[in-house]
């Protein structure tokens, strides 16, 4: 059993929130009237953004100069990566 929060929606549905305690694939078994629903179990991939590490990140950046650093998501689990670099006159956004 996991700790969760329930939000009751206006159309009669429920939205369930929970925070996984492991990284990786997680099975979620859903029951209605003590019977599993047809789609149960659901498989979700839990990840931890705090486990992403930046290596050799320069303390400052200057415009029109190449800066190299490493993004290490090894221990974060399966997920998407978004990089955003912002400056006074620029904004760069990329998804991996």
C-alpha positions as CSV (number, residue, x, y, z in Angstrom):
1,X,0.0,0.0,0.0
2,X,1.3,3.5,-0.8
3,X,0.5,6.9,0.5
4,X,-1.6,9.0,-1.9
5,X,-3.8,12.0,-2.2
6,X,-7.2,12.1,-4.0
7,X,-8.7,15.0,-5.9
8,X,-12.3,14.7,-6.8
9,X,-13.1,16.3,-10.2
10,X,-16.3,18.0,-11.2
11,X,-17.2,15.4,-13.7
12,X,-17.1,12.6,-11.1
13,X,-13.7,11.3,-11.8
14,X,-10.9,11.0,-9.3
15,X,-7.3,12.1,-9.7
16,X,-4.8,10.2,-7.6
17,X,-1.4,11.7,-6.6
18,X,1.5,9.7,-5.1
19,X,5.2,9.9,-4.8
20,X,7.2,6.8,-5.7
21,X,9.9,5.6,-3.3
22,X,11.9,3.8,-6.0
23,X,13.4,4.8,-9.4
24,X,12.5,2.7,-12.4
25,X,9.4,0.8,-13.5
26,X,6.6,0.7,-10.9
27,X,3.5,-1.4,-11.1
28,X,0.3,0.3,-9.9
29,X,-2.6,-2.1,-9.2
30,X,-6.0,-0.4,-9.3
31,X,-9.1,-1.9,-7.7
32,X,-12.8,-0.9,-7.9
33,X,-15.1,-2.6,-5.4
34,X,-12.2,-4.9,-4.4
35,X,-11.8,-6.1,-8.0
36,X,-8.9,-5.1,-10.3
37,X,-9.9,-2.9,-13.2
38,X,-9.2,-4.3,-16.7
39,X,-6.1,-2.1,-17.3
40,X,-4.5,-3.0,-14.0
41,X,-1.6,-3.1,-13.3
42,X,-0.4,0.1,-14.9
43,X,3.4,0.4,-15.4
44,X,4.9,3.8,-14.9
45,X,8.5,4.9,-14.9
46,X,9.5,6.8,-11.8
47,X,12.5,9.1,-12.0
48,X,14.4,11.5,-9.8
49,X,15.4,14.9,-11.4
50,X,17.5,15.6,-8.3
51,X,19.8,12.7,-9.3
52,X,20.9,14.4,-12.5
53,X,24.4,15.8,-12.0
54,X,26.2,18.5,-14.0
55,X,30.0,17.8,-14.3
56,X,32.6,20.4,-15.2
57,X,30.0,23.2,-15.4
58,X,31.8,26.6,-15.8
59,X,31.0,29.1,-13.1
60,X,30.3,31.8,-15.8
61,X,29.5,31.8,-19.4
62,X,30.3,34.4,-22.1
63,X,28.4,35.0,-25.3
64,X,29.6,33.4,-28.6
65,X,32.0,31.1,-26.8
66,X,31.8,27.3,-26.7
67,X,31.4,25.9,-23.3
68,X,31.4,22.2,-22.6
69,X,30.1,20.3,-19.6
70,X,28.6,16.8,-19.0
71,X,25.0,16.0,-17.9
72,X,25.0,12.7,-16.0
73,X,21.5,11.3,-15.6
74,X,22.8,7.7,-14.8
75,X,21.1,7.4,-11.4
76,X,18.0,9.4,-12.3
77,X,15.9,6.7,-14.0
78,X,14.1,6.9,-17.3
79,X,12.8,10.3,-18.2
80,X,13.2,13.2,-20.6
81,X,15.9,15.9,-20.5
82,X,15.2,19.5,-21.1
83,X,18.1,22.0,-21.3
84,X,17.4,25.7,-21.0
85,X,20.1,28.4,-21.2
86,X,19.0,32.0,-20.5
87,X,20.8,35.2,-20.8
88,X,20.1,38.9,-21.0
89,X,19.3,38.9,-24.7
90,X,18.9,35.2,-25.5
91,X,17.0,32.1,-24.6
92,X,17.8,28.6,-25.8
93,X,15.7,25.6,-25.1
94,X,16.3,22.0,-26.3
95,X,14.7,18.7,-25.5
96,X,16.6,15.4,-25.6
